[in-house]
Amino acid sequence: MRYYLSTAEHTVAIEVRETVFGQPGRYRVTLGDREHDVEVRGSHVLVDGQVVPCDLDERTGRAHLREGSLPCVVSTLDPALTAAHGGDRHPELRAPMPGKVVEVRLDEGALVEAGQCLVVIEAMKMQNELGAPCAGRITRVHVQPGRAVEAGALLLEIESVSDEA
C-alpha cells in the first residue's frame, strides 16, 4: 500500500507490505532504494529493531513520528493533491493501491468528519478502510461497490467545511 512520508521540507512516497500474510504488525517499508523492517507492537514502533516514537491520530488516520529530531507525518493522503486543490478546500479521496471497491459508506451530500471511513477497498485479500482527509461534505462519488480501481483512481470528492460558515 502506498503512503506518504512528509517533513517540513519534502514529501516522499513509501510502499508498505505485510511481511507475514495474515499477521498484521510486521511490515517491509520501501523508502527510495532502501527497505526497512517495521514492527508495530501496541503503541510502540520498531524500525530495523530500533524504537521510533510514534503517535497515531485515529481521527485523521495520520501517524506522527520522529526521525532523530526531525518530525514526520505518515499518511495515505498525498499532500501534493491537497495543495493542488486549495489546501484542503476541495480535497479528493484516491485509491492508494489497485483493488476492488467493497463498500462506499456514504452518499453525495453526506457530512463527514476527518478520518471517518468512507470507502473500503480489498487488495491482496485484505480490506483497507480509507478515511476522509478532512471534515466536509461529499460532493461527488466516482465509484460503486464491486468496481475494480487502479492506484490513484479518484474515488470521491469532498468540499471541506470551514468554521467561517
C-alpha positions in Angstrom: 0.0 0.0 0.0 1.3 3.5 -0.8 1.8 6.0 2.0 3.4 9.4 2.0 6.1 10.4 4.5 6.2 14.2 5.0 8.6 16.5 6.8 8.5 20.3 6.9 10.7 20.4 3.7 9.6 17.5 1.5 7.3 14.5 0.9 8.2 11.1 -0.4 6.1 8.1 -1.3 6.7 4.9 0.6 5.4 1.4 -0.1 4.3 -0.7 2.9 3.8 -4.5 2.6 2.9 -7.1 5.3 5.9 -9.4 5.7 3.9 -12.3 7.2 0.5 -12.6 5.5 -2.4 -12.6 7.9 -0.2 -11.4 10.8 -0.7 -7.6 11.0 2.0 -5.6 12.7 5.1 -6.8 10.7 5.9 -4.8 7.6 8.5 -4.2 4.9 8.7 -0.5 4.1 10.4 0.7 0.9 11.7 4.3 1.0 13.6 5.2 -2.2 16.1 2.4 -2.8 16.2 1.3 0.9 14.0 -1.3 2.6 13.2 -1.3 6.3 11.6 -3.9 8.6 8.9 -2.3 10.7 7.1 -3.9 13.6 4.1 -2.3 15.4 3.7 -3.5 19.0 0.7 -1.8 20.5 1.8 1.9 20.8 5.5 1.1 20.0 7.0 1.0 16.6 10.3 -0.7 15.8 12.2 0.3 12.6 15.0 -2.1 11.9 15.0 -3.1 15.6 15.2 0.5 16.9 12.3 2.1 18.8 10.8 5.1 17.0 8.4 7.4 18.9 5.1 7.4 17.1 1.6 8.7 17.8 -1.4 7.6 15.7 -4.1 10.2 15.2 -7.1 7.9 14.6 -9.3 10.9 13.8 -7.2 11.8 10.7 -5.5 8.5 10.0 -2.1 10.0 10.3 1.0 8.8 12.2 3.2 11.4 13.7 6.8 10.2 14.4 10.3 11.5 14.8 13.5 10.5 12.9 16.1 11.8 15.3 14.9 15.4 15.9 13.0 15.6 12.6 9.2 15.4 13.0 7.5 13.4 10.3 3.9 12.5 9.3 2.9 9.3 7.5 -0.5 9.4 5.7 -2.4 7.8 2.8 -3.2 11.2 1.6 -0.7 12.8 -0.8 -0.1 16.4 0.4 0.6 17.5 -3.2 -3.0 16.6 -4.1 -4.3 18.6 -1.2 -2.2 21.6 -2.1 -3.2 21.5 -5.7 -6.8 21.8 -4.6 -6.6 24.8 -2.5 -5.1 23.4 0.7 -8.0 21.1 1.7 -10.9 23.2 0.4 -11.8 20.6 -2.2 -9.8 17.5 -1.4 -10.2 14.2 -3.2 -10.0 10.6 -1.9 -8.0 8.5 -4.2 -7.2 4.8 -4.2 -3.7 4.3 -2.6 -3.4 0.9 -4.3 -5.2 -1.2 -7.0 -8.1 -3.3 -5.8 -11.8 -3.8 -5.7 -14.3 -1.4 -4.0 -16.1 -3.4 -1.4 -18.1 -0.6 0.2 -18.9 3.1 -0.2 -20.2 4.1 3.2 -21.9 7.4 2.5 -23.7 9.1 -0.4 -23.2 12.5 -2.1 -24.3 15.3 0.2 -23.4 13.5 3.4 -21.4 15.3 6.1 -18.2 13.6 7.2 -15.6 14.0 9.9 -11.8 14.0 9.2 -10.6 10.4 9.3 -14.1 8.9 9.1 -14.1 5.7 6.9 -15.7 6.5 3.5 -14.6 3.7 1.2 -13.4 0.1 1.8 -11.1 -1.4 -0.9 -10.0 -5.0 -1.0 -6.4 -5.6 -2.2 -4.4 -8.8 -1.8 -7.3 -10.4 0.2 -7.1 -7.6 2.8 -9.7 -4.9 3.3 -8.4 -1.3 3.6 -10.6 1.4 5.1 -10.0 4.8 3.5 -10.8 7.8 5.7 -11.8 11.3 4.9 -8.8 13.7 4.6 -10.8 16.5 6.3 -14.2 17.3 7.7 -16.7 18.3 5.0 -19.5 17.3 2.7 -19.2 14.7 0.0 -19.8 16.5 -3.3 -19.3 13.6 -5.8 -18.9 9.8 -5.6 -17.0 8.3 -8.5 -17.1 4.6 -7.6 -19.5 1.8 -6.8 -19.1 -1.4 -4.8 -17.7 -4.2 -7.0 -15.8 -1.9 -9.3 -12.0 -2.5 -9.8 -9.8 0.6 -9.4 -6.2 1.3 -10.1 -3.8 3.1 -7.8 -4.5 6.8 -7.8 -8.1 6.4 -9.1 -10.4 9.2 -7.9 -13.0 7.7 -5.5 -14.8 10.7 -4.3 -14.6 14.5 -3.8 -15.2 16.4 -0.6 -15.9 20.1 0.0 -14.3 21.0 3.3 -16.5 22.7 5.9 -14.7 25.7 7.5 -15.5 27.3 10.8 -16.4 30.5 8.8 -19.7 29.2 7.5 
